[in-house]
Amino acid sequence: SNAGTTVAGSSGSAGSSRSQLRYPSTVFVSPNQDMYILDTNNYRVLKWQLGEPLGYIVAGGNGNGAAFTQIGASYALFVDSNYSIYISEQTNHRVTKWSSRNISAVFPAPFPPTTLH
């Protein structure tokens, strides 16, 4: 039979530690199999390497808010070929870019965000 396995987070237990997720809404898998997980209710993005027990916070992680070190309610992300992360922030009415070289660099968009495809 075909069955799934847990590759990030813990089965059935939400939380805010680096081994837990709280409403993961989007997953992006890079060519080298790293997962970028938009952890919506923890207001952060975790980079999770295949087989590792913990993820690393690469965007947000400082609570809900509009400061350039925070992420508002978000349900979509995209990672480009330079590993910069674009997050559609619904409650902040912006799309932010988190550079892979400087994760606190953010550029707001002048329009309400929509789902990125």
Summary of the structure (lengths in Angstrom):
residues: 117
radius of gyration: 13.8
end to end distance: 32.1
largest distance: 49.3
contacts: 309
relative contact order: 0.15
helix: 3%
strand: 33%
